[in-house]
């Protein structure tokens, strides 16, 4: 009996222990079962913290290195992977942007493209067709259109794009979930769409908000699938127009009868096989109202989104994949222009009857079986059998995208792009193999791939430190974060970022912006970067406030060397600034410098920075992205824009601070991350 009691007691004890262990393992508290090997690379904890912030944020804010060390490097990284930090301060800044949360349908209703408004105004006899772009009295023409827009409750599409650009800058500068925002930029660039193409422009805000950002730390195949179904991508790469050949289902004819009559062709097509009635030509740049097999998306989904240019596919695979994806189009989300294509079809069939007829409706996506190629296709050796089953056509596309997402070439291609973004322009093969293995083993889980990368010795190698060149966007955001700037008008930063060479959301090619230093750095770019740096620190960017006095401590005398050292410590932590202070001090102490920079008797000469408030015309063959109201402002000339003349109207100390901070931000050291 005692023996039985002992056994029961031991079993209960073990059960309780397992319960406690399970509770601990499933706790919501951050668990970091890994330890970063930075010590093996000879890095101190502070150097390692700075490296983490350089790679996985848009730049450290003041004292953030200390915060990361206090929290623990691994815990901080795990917290960033979860992307659940509260963003109350950011959300307050975003409250005034009422358009950024609209659905695609609401955007089409409230912010119709300019050409749609003009067409409606012509139809309603508000303006004449001949006056568009040729109005003699542009002021009167604009007034009529504006009154028409007000009456209809329309808003300028330019305001939508401006709000979207503004919110992007504010998120990058102020979100506590920095890694998610960095990855949102990475994946948007990977699955690039562009304001340059008018057809997709309206749908880009929802594309980033609903497709890219939520999936940026999830499974790769889910993001690929979501992007393929989004109106922005369907319009950008023209798959919404892609249709298969017209098919006719022949009557059932017994095979014996066909053989008896000697009709071999009839014998081959006997049964329920579909006969192609008309062969549809292949299109790469379809014109208006032209239907056909469009290969644009099929090519880019292989070359840029999954396999890579050396991924082992052929032109035949591209054509066959395009056939698989015929019928993937847009559900009617607008009564006018883009988004209205399928309105007649849906009305004819009836929304409640779509599923019965084999149509797939998911949000703004629609699969139309009557536009799908029902013949047999072969992609990368995988056979998609011919079928007249309408539901099978949609599953073909799903299977194709899943196959591409899980292909070994995709693992290599995606992991190399991630390594180039977060490690170096030429990441070591040993790291790429580890990451690709993790990608495959964890079903394309982006979090697990990042964990593998950051736990590798290659990531912490001293050779990888400060080797990546900041893009103009990264430079601007890291500068405002480093100086704890208060951004009241983000669009002014957008103008400067564009001037430095990166007009966000406007990169025309599906490749997205290159992620290598040689693309960003040349003589002109360096001058523009220095202009931006001095404009920021001297208070010349309207809508961006920088208080340099609150950025640094004032324990030391406010001489040139101490000022340089103070701002170097703030903006270039863990870097030796002795040489920089030695070289710059004579410049800041130059006689007459304060007088030149502090001429309070004369107004400041401020040469306007060329702005790009209006999206430019799209690619050849694309609908122009234009405002309804004619822009009668002088067009900027092609000549080199005049340089800005800076002034700080306080005292020598402020002048010295502005110059020191500006030169450091414009220095090669700050250009690296």
N, C-alpha and C positions, 0 to 999 in steps of 0.2 A: 504493500500500500504506500509506504514511504517512497519507494522507488517511483511509483506512478505519479505521486505528488511532485516529486523533484522534476520529473519529465515535463509535467504540466506547467510548473513554475518557470522552467527554463524556456519552454515554448512561448509562454506569455511574455517573458522578458525579451526574447528575440523579436516577437511581433511588435512590442512597444518600441524597441530600438529601431526596427525597420520603419515604423510609422514616423518617428522623430526624424530619422535620416531623410525619408521621403519629403517630409514637410520642409526640412531645411533646403533640400535640393530644388523644390518647387516654389521657394519663397520669392517674393517680388524684389527682394534686396539684390543689388548688383552682385553677380558672381563672376569673378575673373580667374578662371582656371589656368591662366598663362602668365608668364613673367617676361617682359621685354628684355632681350639680350643686349642692351646697349652698353653694359659694362664690358662685354667681350670686345667691343669696338673701341674701348678706351674713352667713352663719353661719360661725363659727369651727369648727375640727375638733372641739373639745370639745363645742360646742353641737350639732353634727351627730351626734356619738356618743350624746349624751344623748337626742336626738330618736329615734334608732334604737331605743335601749333602752326608751324610753317606749312606743313603738308596737308593737314586736315581742317584748317580754318582759313578765313580770308585775312588772317593776320592777328597777332596777339594784341589785346587791349592792355592798357597799363595795369601792371601787377598780376596779369593773368598767369604768368609762369609760376609765380608763388602759389596761386590758387590750385594749379594743376599738381604741383608737388605736394601740397598739403592734402589734396584729395587722393593722390596716388595716380601715377600715369596710366596704369592698366584700368583703374576704376573710371578715370576720365574718358578713356577711349570706349569702354563699354557703355558708358552713359551716352556718348555721342552715337554709338551704333543703335541704341534704342530710340533716339530722336524723340524723346517725350518731355524735354525740358519746357517749363512754362515760358511763354513769350508775351507776357502782359504788356510790357513796354512797347514792343514792336507792334502788337495788335492795336494799341492806341494810335500809333502813327498811321496805321493802315485804315483806320475807321473812316476817314474822309474819302477813301477811294471806293466809290459805290459801284463801279463797273467790274471790278476784278473778280467778283463772285457770281457773276451772271452766267446762266447756262448758254449754250450756243444758240438756242432758240430765242432767248431773251436778247442776246447780242444782235442777232439778225433783225429783230423787231425794233430795238431802240437805237442801234448804231448801223444802219444800212450803209453800204459803200457809197461813195460820192456819185459814181456813175448811175447807181440805182435811183438816188434822189433826183438827179438831173432827168433821167428817163421818165420818172413819175411826174415831175414838174412840167415836162414837155407834153405828156399825155393829158395833164389837167390844164393845159394852155396857160401856165404861169410864166413860162419862158418859151422862146422859139428855138427850134433845133439849130437854126443858123447862128444863133447868138452864143452857143456853147464854145468856149475857148476863143471866140472872135468878137466878143462884146466890146463895142467902142467905149461905152460908159460902164466900166467894170464895177464901179461903186453901186450904181443902180441895180446892175445884174446881181451882185452879191446880196444886196438888200432884199431883193425879191425872193431869192433862194432861201435866205435866212428866215424871212417871214413864213415861207412855205414850210420849212423844217419845224419852226415853232408851232405852226398850226397843226401839223401832223404828229407832233411830239417826238420828232427825230432829233438825235444828237450827232455831233460830228464824229466820224470814225477816228479822226485824228486824236480826239480826247480819249477814246478807248485805248489807243496805242500808247499815248503818253502816260495814262494811268498804269498800264501794264509795265512799262519801262521803269516808272517811278517805284512801283512796289518791288520790283526785282532788286533795285539798288538798295532799298530800305531793308529788305530781308537779308541780303548779303552783309550789310553793315551792322545790323542789330540783332539778328536771331541768335538765341542761345544754342540752337541746334545747327551748329556750323557745318558739321560733316554732311548732314542731309542737304544743306544748301549748296555746298561744294559739289556734291554728287549730282544734284539736280542740274547744275550747270554742265557737268561732265556728260550726263546722259542726254540732255537736250542737244548738246553739240554732237553726240554720237548719232542720235535720231533726228538730225537737223531738219527743221522747216524754216521758212523765211518770209518775213514781211514783204520781200521783194516780189513774191508771187501773189498777186491780188486774190486769186481764188481761195487761198488758204489763210490769208492774213487774219480774218475775223475769228478764226477758230483756234489761233495760237494761244491766247490766254487760258482757255479751258484745257488745251492740250498739255501745257506745262503743269497746270494746277491739278488736273484729274488723272493724267497719264504718267507724266515723268516724276513729279515730286513724290507721290504716294508709293511708287514702285522703285524708287532710287536705291533702297536698301533691301529689296525683296528678291524674288526669283527672276532670273533673266528672261525665261520664257514667257512669264506673265507680262513683263513690260513689252517684250517684242509683240505679243499678241494684241495687247491694248493699243500700241502705236499703230499696228496694221489696220485696226478698225476705226481709228480716229479720223474725223473729217479733215483735220489739218494735214495728215499724212496722205489720205486718200486723194485729196486735191493736189497736194504738193508734187506727188510723183504720179499723178494721173490715173491711178488704178480705178477710180470711180467711173471712168469711161470704158474700161476694158471689158469687151464682150467676146464670147465664143461664136463659132459659126452657127448659122441657122440649121437646126436638125429636124429631120422628118422621120417618124417612126413608121416603118413599112408594115404592111399587113403580114400576118403570120402565114408563111407558105411552107408546106411540108418539104423537107429536104429531098425526099424521094422524088417528088414532082419536079423539083429544080434539076436534079440529076438526069431524070428521064428526058427533060426538055433540052438538056445540054447547056443550061444557063449556069455557068460556073459562078459568075458574079452574083447571081441571085442566090445560089447555094451558099456563098460566103456570107451573105447578109441575111440569110434566113433566120427566123425566130424573132426576137425582140431587139436585135441590134439596131442602133441608130445610123442612118445614112446621112452623110454631110451633103446638104443641098447646095450650099454656097460656101466656098472657101473665103474666109475673112482675111484681109490683108493685115500685116503687122505694122503697127504704128509706134513711133518713138516720140513724136511731137504732134499729137492730133490737133487738127484745126477745129473750128467751131462746128458743132453738130456732126462730127465725123466719128463713127463708131468703128471699132476694130480691136484687135489684140494689142494691148499696150504693154511693152516690156519694161518700162521705166522702173516701176516698183520692184518687179521680180529681179532685175539686175542689181539694184541698190541694196535690196534686202540680203542678197548674197555677198556682194562685194564690200558693202559698208556696214551693214547691221549684224552680220553673222560670220560667214566663212572667211572673209577677207579676200583680197585680190588674188592671193596665191592659195586659196582654199580648196582647189581641186575641182572646180566646176568648169563647164564649157558653155559656149554660146547656146548649144542645143539644150543644156540644162536650164538656161535662162528662159528660152522660148517655152519649154515644157512647164516650167514653174509659173510663167505668166498665164498659160492655159489653165493651170490648176486654180489660180486666183481670179479667174473671170467671174463676174457676178458680185464681187465684193464692192459695195458702193455706199451711198449716203442715204439714210432715211430722210424724207422731206422734213426739214426743220425751218423752212422759210417759205413765204409766199412769193418772194422775189429773188431773182438772180441765184447766187450760189446757195445750195441747200434746198432748192425747190425741184431738182431734176426728176425725182421719182414721185412727185405729188400726184400726177395723173394716174400712174400705175397703181399706187396704193388706194386711191379713190375708186378705181375701177374694180379692184379685187375686194376691197373692204378691209379695214384694219383688223377686224375680228376674224377674218378668214385667212390671214397671211400664213399662220402656222400650219393650217390644214393644207395649204398649197405648197408647202416646203420652203417658205420664206422665213428667214431668220432675222428677227428685229431685236437688237440689243442697244438700248440707248439711242445714239445717233447713227448707228451702223445698220445696214440692211444687206442681207444676201438675197439676190434675185436669181432663182434657179433657171428662169427663162433666158438669162444672159450668160449662163455658165456653159462651158465647153464640156460636153458629155462623153467625149471620146477618151481613149486610153492615153495616158501620159507616163513618161518615165523620167524621173529626176534623180540624179546621182545614183542610178541603178535601182531605185525604188519604183515599183510599178503601181500606178493608180489605175485600176481597171475601169473600162468604160461602163457607164451606168446611166439609166434614165430615172433612177430614184432621186427626186429633188433634194432629199435630206443628205444623200451621200455626197453631193457636190460641195456643200459647206464643210463637211468633215474632211474632205480632201485638203482644203486650204488649211484647216486646223492641224491636220497631220503633217503637212508640209512644213509649217512654221515650227512645230514641235521638233521635227526631224532636224531642221536647220539649227535650232536653239541648242540641241544636245549633240551636235556633231563635234568630233574632236578638233577640227579646224576652228570652230567657233570658240571653243575653250581657249585655244592658243591665241586667237586674234583678240578676244575681249580682254584676256589677262595681260597681254602686252600693252594694250591701250591704257589699262588701269595702272600698270607699272610705269609707263611713260608719264602719266599724270602725277603719280604720287612718289616716284623714286628718282628717275633720271631720264634724260632723253634717250639713253642707250642702256636699258636695264640688263643686268647679266642673265645669261641663259639659265643658270642654275635657279634663279628666282622664278623665272617664267615657267619652268617645269613644275616647281612646287605649286604655283598658283593654278596652273592648268589642271593639275592632278586634283587639287581641292575643288575647283569648279566642277569637274566631272563627278567627283565623289559625293558632293553635296548638292547635286541637281541644279547647278547654276545659282546657288545661294550667294548673293553678293557680299553679305556680311561675313560669311565663312571665308571667302576669297580674301577679303581685306584683313581678317584675323591672321590668315596664313602669311600674308605679305608683311604685316607689321611685326609678326613674331619671328621673321627671318633675320639672319645676321646681315644679309645683303641690304635690307632696308636701313639698318643702323650703321653701315659702313661709312667711315669718315669721308670717303670719296663721294658719297651721295649727298652730303650736307651742302646746302646753299648752291646747288648746281642747276636748279630749275629757274628759268627766267620768267618773271611775272608778266602776264599779259597786261595790257592797259587797264582792263577792268580790275584785275587783281592788284595792280599798283595803286589805283585810286581808292579802292575799298580798304586795302591794308593801311594806307596813309590816314584815312579818316578814322579808322579803328585805332591806330597807334596814337593819334592825337586826341582821341575821345571827342571827335567833332560832332556837332549838332547839325544834322541835315534837315533843313526846312524845305528846300526845293531840289529834289533829286535830279530833276531834268537838267540842271546846270552841270552836274557831274557827268550825265550822259553826253552832253555836248563836248566836254573835255575828253572823255573816254573815246568818243568818235574821232576827235581831232588827233588823238594819239594812235589811231589805226584800228580800233575795234568797235564797230557800230553793232552793238548787241542786237540780236534778232534779225539782222539784215544780211547775214552772210548768205550769199546767193546759192552757192553750190551745196549739194547734199552731203559733202564731206564734212561740213562744219569747219570752224577755225582750226588751223594747224596747232599742234601742241608742242612746238619745238622752238627753242630760243632764237634760232637764226631767222625765223619768220618775223619776229617782233623787233629785232634790233638792227638799226641802221643809223646813219648820221642824223637824218631828219627826225626819226623817231626819238632819238636821245635828246635832241633840242626841244621837241614838244613835251617830253617827259619832264625836263628841267623847267620849262615854262609852267607846266601844271603844278609842280612842286612849289615854286615860288609864289604862284598865284594863290595856292591853298594857304600857305603859311602867312602870307601878307594880307589875307582877308579880301582878296580880289575876286573870289568866286561867290557871287551873290547867292544867298540861300544856304550857304554852308558856313557855320560859325566855328571858329577855332580859338580857344583861349589858351595861348601859349604859357601865360603866367601860372596857370593851374596844372600844366603838364609836367613841370619839373619842380624839384625842391630848390630852395634858395639858401642853402646853408653856406655855400661858397660865394665869394665876390662875383659880381656879374661881369667878369671880364671875358674876353673872347674864348680863351682856352677852356675855362670852366663851363661856359655856355655850350660849347661844342661837346664837351665830355658829358654834360647832363643830357643833352638831346640824343647823343649816341647811346647812352645807357638805356634811354627810353625806347628808341626806335631800332637800335641794333644791339639787343641784349646778348650777352655772352660773346661779344666780339671786341677785340682790342682796338680802341679808338685813339691810342696815343699818337700814331703816325698821322691820322686824319687831323687831330687837333693841332699838331705841329705844322702841318701844311696849310691849314685854313686860317689859323690865328692871324698871320700877317695880313691876309686879305680883309678879315673883319676889322682889323685895327687900322686900315688904310686911312690916311688923313682926308677929311672932307667927305667921307662916305656917309656919315650921318646927315650932313647938310644936303647931300644929293638925294638921299632917300626920304628926308623929312622936310620937304619944301612945303610948309604949311601956308605960305602966302599965295600960292598958285593952286588952282584946282587940279586934282589928279587927272592926268591924261590916261583915260582908259580906252584902249582900242578894243572894240567888241570882238569876242571870239566868234568865228563863223558858226552859226547854228545850223542844225539839220532837223528842223521841227517837222518837216513834211516828208513822208516816205517818198522815195523816188520811183520812177517807172519800173515796171517789172521786166523780166527777161523777154527776149524776142518771142512773140507769140503769146505772151501772157497778158491778161487784162491789167491795165495800169492801176496802181493803187493811188487813188487821187481823192482829194477832198471835194465836196460838192461845190464849195465856194471857191471861185477863181482867186488864186494868189496874185495880188497885184503889187507885191513888194519887189524891189530890185533883186534880181538873181545874182548870187555871188559869182565873181569872175574866177577864172581858172588860175590866175596868178597866185603866187605865194602870199598867204595872208599876212597882214602886218603883225608884228610882234607886240605883245603886251608890255606896257611900261608900268612897273610896280611902284608903290609908295606906301609907307607906313607913317601915319601922321601922329606919332606920339613922341617918343624920345629915343635916344641912342640904344638904350637897353632893349626896347621892343624891336628896333631895327636889327640889332644883333641876333636876337632870338629868331626872328622871322627868316633872316638869311641863313643862320646856322641850321634850323630845322628844314628849310627848303632845300639847301644844298645836300643835306644828309639824305632826304627823301629822293632827290635826284641822283644820288651817288650810285655807282655800280654795286656797292654792298647792299643797298636797300632794294635794288632791282632783282635780287636773287631771293629765292625761298628754298 
